[in-house]
Amino acid sequence: MEEKSAFESFELGVNQEIKGYLEEISKWSYFLSILGFVGIGFMVFGGIAVAITGAASSGLDGFYGTGYTTGMALFYILLALLYFFPVLYLFKFSKNMKSALRLTNGQDFKVAFSNLKSHYKFIGIFTIVIISLYILVLIGVATGAALF
């Protein structure tokens, strides 16, 4: 028969103090997710506005041309789509945590932390990708500068 270590047999208890912390966390995460959705809305609105103004001024052929405005519009909309998922995970975490604390529901508690894990996983992978892109740009700039 295998013996469990002290850590494996340790049960986490959620007392009133921890419930208070989790309730406050759920309120702040709800607030931040709503701000995130509003920010995403502004990004989509900005992308659509850039697309409309670019289409309206297409006959003017400005300095960059119409391809620039179309590219900027697509960039804003794709960035909004990319930001949507971590904000959605944060929103789901807050709703499930509020429900779990109100109803003392273990399933909602588990789902809440699953959404929080997904939120942090998405943000972590996104951060790694952005840092990698920065490094590639720096290497490209250094290589380009060395060629001159």
C-alpha positions as CSV (number, residue, x, y, z in Angstrom):
1,M,0.0,0.0,0.0
2,E,1.4,3.4,-1.0
3,E,1.7,6.1,1.5
4,K,0.7,9.6,0.6
5,S,3.0,12.5,1.3
6,A,1.8,15.2,3.6
7,F,1.2,17.5,0.6
8,E,-0.9,14.9,-1.2
9,S,-3.1,14.2,1.8
10,F,-3.6,17.9,2.5
11,E,-7.1,19.2,2.0
12,L,-7.6,22.8,1.2
13,G,-10.3,24.4,3.3
14,V,-12.2,27.5,2.2
15,N,-12.9,29.4,5.4
16,Q,-14.8,32.7,5.7
17,E,-11.7,34.8,5.3
18,I,-10.8,33.0,2.0
19,K,-14.4,33.3,0.8
20,G,-14.1,37.1,1.5
21,Y,-10.9,37.3,-0.6
22,L,-12.5,35.2,-3.4
23,E,-15.6,37.4,-3.4
24,E,-13.5,40.5,-3.7
25,I,-11.4,38.9,-6.4
26,S,-14.6,38.0,-8.4
27,K,-15.8,41.6,-8.1
28,W,-12.6,43.1,-9.4
29,S,-12.2,40.5,-12.2
30,Y,-15.8,41.3,-13.2
31,F,-15.0,45.0,-13.3
32,L,-11.8,44.4,-15.3
33,S,-13.6,42.1,-17.8
34,I,-16.3,44.7,-18.4
35,L,-13.6,47.3,-19.0
36,G,-12.0,44.8,-21.4
37,F,-15.2,44.3,-23.3
38,V,-15.7,48.1,-23.6
39,G,-12.1,48.4,-24.8
40,I,-12.7,45.7,-27.4
41,G,-15.8,47.5,-28.5
42,F,-13.8,50.7,-29.0
43,M,-11.2,48.8,-31.0
44,V,-13.8,47.3,-33.3
45,F,-15.5,50.7,-33.6
46,G,-12.1,52.2,-34.4
47,G,-11.4,49.5,-37.0
48,I,-14.7,50.0,-38.7
49,A,-14.3,53.8,-38.6
50,V,-10.9,53.6,-40.2
51,A,-12.3,51.2,-42.9
52,I,-15.2,53.6,-43.6
53,T,-13.0,56.7,-43.8
54,G,-10.5,54.9,-45.9
55,A,-13.3,53.8,-48.3
56,A,-14.7,57.3,-48.4
57,S,-11.4,58.9,-49.2
58,S,-10.3,56.2,-51.7
59,G,-10.5,58.7,-54.5
60,L,-8.0,61.0,-52.9
61,D,-5.1,58.6,-53.0
62,G,-3.3,60.0,-50.0
63,F,0.3,59.4,-49.0
64,Y,-0.2,55.8,-48.1
65,G,-3.1,54.9,-50.4
66,T,-6.2,52.8,-49.5
67,G,-4.3,49.6,-48.7
68,Y,-2.9,51.3,-45.6
69,T,-6.4,52.1,-44.2
70,T,-7.7,48.7,-45.0
71,G,-4.7,47.1,-43.3
72,M,-5.1,49.3,-40.2
73,A,-8.8,48.4,-40.0
74,L,-8.1,44.7,-40.2
75,F,-5.3,45.0,-37.7
76,Y,-7.6,46.7,-35.1
77,I,-10.4,44.2,-35.7
78,L,-8.0,41.2,-35.4
79,L,-6.4,42.6,-32.3
80,A,-9.8,43.1,-30.8
81,L,-10.6,39.4,-31.6
82,L,-7.3,38.4,-30.0
83,Y,-8.1,40.4,-26.8
84,F,-11.6,38.9,-26.7
85,F,-10.6,35.5,-25.4
86,P,-8.7,36.4,-22.3
87,V,-11.3,38.9,-21.3
88,L,-14.0,36.3,-21.8
89,Y,-12.1,33.8,-19.6
90,L,-11.8,36.5,-16.9
91,F,-15.6,37.3,-17.2
92,K,-16.5,33.6,-16.9
93,F,-14.2,33.2,-13.9
94,S,-15.9,36.1,-12.1
95,K,-19.4,34.9,-12.9
96,N,-18.7,31.3,-11.9
97,M,-16.9,32.3,-8.7
98,K,-19.8,34.6,-7.7
99,S,-22.2,31.7,-8.3
100,A,-20.0,29.2,-6.4
101,L,-19.7,31.4,-3.4
102,R,-23.4,32.3,-3.4
103,L,-24.7,28.7,-3.8
104,T,-21.7,26.9,-2.3
105,N,-21.4,25.0,-5.5
106,G,-18.3,22.9,-6.0
107,Q,-18.8,22.5,-9.7
108,D,-19.0,26.3,-10.3
109,F,-15.9,26.7,-8.1
110,K,-14.0,24.2,-10.3
111,V,-15.2,25.8,-13.5
112,A,-14.2,29.3,-12.2
113,F,-10.6,28.2,-11.6
114,S,-10.5,26.4,-14.9
115,N,-11.4,29.7,-16.6
116,L,-8.8,31.5,-14.6
117,K,-6.2,29.0,-15.6
118,S,-7.2,29.4,-19.3
119,H,-7.0,33.2,-18.9
120,Y,-3.5,33.1,-17.5
121,K,-2.4,30.4,-20.0
122,F,-3.6,32.6,-22.9
123,I,-1.9,35.7,-21.5
124,G,1.3,33.7,-20.9
125,I,1.5,32.3,-24.4
126,F,0.6,35.7,-25.8
127,T,3.4,37.3,-23.8
128,I,5.9,34.7,-25.1
129,V,4.8,35.3,-28.7
130,I,5.2,39.1,-28.3
131,I,8.6,38.8,-26.7
132,S,9.7,36.4,-29.5
133,L,8.5,38.9,-32.1
134,Y,10.5,41.7,-30.3
135,I,13.6,39.6,-30.4
136,L,13.1,38.7,-34.1
137,V,12.6,42.4,-34.9
138,L,15.8,43.3,-33.0
139,I,17.8,40.6,-34.8
140,G,16.4,41.9,-38.1
141,V,17.3,45.5,-37.3
142,A,20.7,44.5,-36.2
143,T,21.3,42.4,-39.3
144,G,20.0,45.2,-41.5
145,A,22.3,47.7,-39.8
146,A,25.3,45.4,-40.1
147,L,24.7,45.2,-43.9
148,F,25.2,48.9,-44.3
